[in-house]
Amino acid sequence: MKHLNIILAAALFIFAIEVANAQDENNPWAIEAGINAVDVYPVGITENGRFPSTIGDAMVKGDLFDEYFNANDHWNILPSVSRVSVGRYIGSGFTLVAAGSINKIDRLGDVKVPDMVYYSADGEIKYSFRDHINGPGGWFDPSLGIG
């Protein structure tokens, strides 16, 4: 089963490269689907944070960047598509993006909690510098976004 997951991930990556194109007047829409993770493992150097330092006998506050990549114990991830975004090129290098995501929070740090649902809605406006750097239709496309 592990090998099947690797093969599937490689096939999806290759497919994504084949169909990727930049947003412009000819291809104004972009649709994305993905996953998101919510990490609520509290970190910091003071006790004035949002979460208490202990819940019962369990310590839930660590040092700055403590266990930052410990996805198995601290990240809340749904095993399915949990983020969708739609973007539209509106002209002169500007793109508007709307995104939404959903997740299930079942742990705060090392402490299991009753399941909570997490929703988010995002909006963004991006400006592309592609034509300023490479000329029209260049391959390098840096952008600046606010949202």
Number of C-alpha atoms within 10 A of each C-alpha: 6 6 8 9 10 11 12 11 12 12 11 12 11 11 11 11 9 9 7 9 10 14 19 17 13 8 11 14 17 16 12 10 13 11 15 18 18 18 19 16 22 21 21 13 10 11 11 9 12 8 16 12 18 11 13 8 8 11 13 19 23 17 12 12 11 13 14 14 11 11 13 8 15 23 22 20 19 15 9 10 13 18 19 17 17 15 20 19 22 14 12 11 17 18 22 17 19 16 17 15 19 20 22 17 21 17 20 21 23 17 17 11 11 8 10 11 9 11 12 10 12 11 14 13 16 17 17 17 16 17 16 11 13 12 11 9 11 11 12 12 14 11 13 10 13 8 10
